[in-house]
Amino acid sequence: MEEKLVAVIKKPYQKPETVAIDKGLEPLQEIVGGCIDVVYLPNIDDIHGFCNDEGLLIGMEPNFYRPDFGDAIVGPAVFLGSGADGDSIGLTPEQVKRITSYLEENSVKDFGEFLFNINTGFEHYKPKRQSCM
């Protein structure tokens, strides 16, 4: 039996969910719905994510903000730990807590909110201190 990795999946307008996924490229592509792109988060070096590389082009729904980068990630995203050699590894319980907290605080509530924040350059954006989903 192949080893599973602990991951956090965040779908648009939904709470993050902790799951066990198979190792490899195919499971990641299946989760994000196509070709993958790496998602980095500000001030979180030991966790990285994957999203659909063409998410904006194909009209995927907004998922969560990266206000420090002035953008948002669209479509489903999956997060794993960053191994010493750059490989994806399973998340520790502490990492699950940190990434879940980040995603809940920066989750897109609805499309109107998303457009407002993007169009105003995040001038009025404030992370949610508790989940509103």
C-alpha positions in Angstrom: 0.0 0.0 0.0 1.3 3.4 -1.0 2.0 6.0 1.7 -0.6 8.8 2.2 0.3 12.4 2.9 -1.6 14.6 5.3 -2.8 17.6 3.3 -5.2 20.5 3.7 -7.6 21.2 0.8 -9.4 24.5 0.5 -12.3 24.8 -2.1 -13.9 28.2 -3.0 -16.4 29.4 -0.4 -15.8 26.4 1.9 -13.9 25.7 5.0 -10.4 24.1 4.7 -10.4 20.3 5.2 -7.7 18.0 6.4 -7.4 14.9 4.3 -5.0 12.1 3.4 -3.9 12.0 -0.3 -1.7 9.8 -2.4 1.8 10.9 -3.3 2.5 12.1 -6.8 1.4 14.5 -9.5 -1.9 12.9 -10.5 -3.6 13.3 -7.2 -2.7 17.0 -7.0 -4.0 17.5 -10.6 -7.2 15.8 -9.8 -7.8 18.0 -6.7 -7.1 21.3 -8.5 -8.8 20.2 -11.8 -5.9 20.4 -14.2 -2.3 21.6 -14.6 -0.8 22.6 -11.3 1.0 25.8 -10.2 2.8 26.2 -6.9 1.2 28.5 -4.3 3.5 30.2 -1.8 2.2 32.1 1.2 3.7 35.1 3.0 5.8 34.2 6.0 5.1 30.5 5.7 8.2 28.8 4.4 7.6 25.2 5.5 4.2 24.8 3.7 3.4 25.2 0.0 0.3 24.6 -2.0 -0.9 23.9 -5.5 -3.7 25.4 -7.5 -4.9 25.2 -11.1 -2.4 27.0 -13.3 -5.2 28.1 -15.6 -7.7 28.9 -12.9 -8.2 32.5 -13.9 -8.3 31.8 -17.6 -11.0 29.2 -17.2 -13.1 31.2 -14.8 -12.7 29.3 -11.5 -14.3 30.8 -8.4 -12.1 32.9 -6.0 -10.9 30.9 -3.0 -8.6 32.9 -0.7 -6.7 36.1 -0.6 -2.9 36.6 -0.4 -3.1 40.3 0.7 0.7 40.6 1.2 1.0 39.7 -2.5 -2.0 41.8 -3.6 -3.8 38.9 -5.2 -6.1 35.9 -4.6 -6.0 32.2 -5.5 -8.9 30.9 -7.5 -10.2 27.3 -7.7 -9.4 24.5 -5.3 -6.0 24.5 -3.6 -4.1 21.8 -1.7 -1.4 22.3 0.8 1.5 20.1 1.9 4.7 20.4 3.9 7.9 21.5 2.3 10.6 18.8 2.7 14.3 19.6 3.1 15.0 18.7 -0.5 12.0 20.6 -1.9 9.7 17.6 -2.1 6.2 17.6 -0.8 5.7 15.9 2.5 2.7 15.4 4.8 1.7 18.2 7.2 2.4 18.0 10.9 -0.5 18.8 13.3 1.0 22.2 14.0 1.3 23.0 10.2 -2.3 21.9 9.7 -3.4 24.4 12.4 -1.3 27.2 10.9 -2.5 26.7 7.3 -6.1 26.2 8.3 -6.0 29.4 10.4 -4.4 31.4 7.5 -7.0 30.0 5.0 -10.0 30.8 7.3 -8.8 34.3 8.0 -8.2 35.0 4.3 -11.1 33.1 2.7 -13.2 34.8 0.0 -16.8 35.2 1.3 -18.4 35.9 -2.1 -17.7 37.2 -5.5 -18.7 40.8 -4.7 -16.3 41.0 -1.8 -13.6 39.5 -4.0 -14.1 42.2 -6.7 -14.1 45.0 -4.2 -10.9 43.9 -2.6 -9.1 43.3 -5.9 -10.4 46.6 -7.4 -9.3 48.6 -4.3 -5.9 47.0 -4.1 -6.8 45.5 -0.7 -6.9 49.1 0.7 -9.8 48.2 3.0 -9.0 44.5 3.4 -8.9 43.0 6.9 -8.4 39.3 7.6 -11.3 37.6 9.3 -10.4 36.8 12.9 -12.9 34.1 13.0 -14.4 32.0 10.3 -17.6 33.5 8.8 -18.3 30.4 6.7 
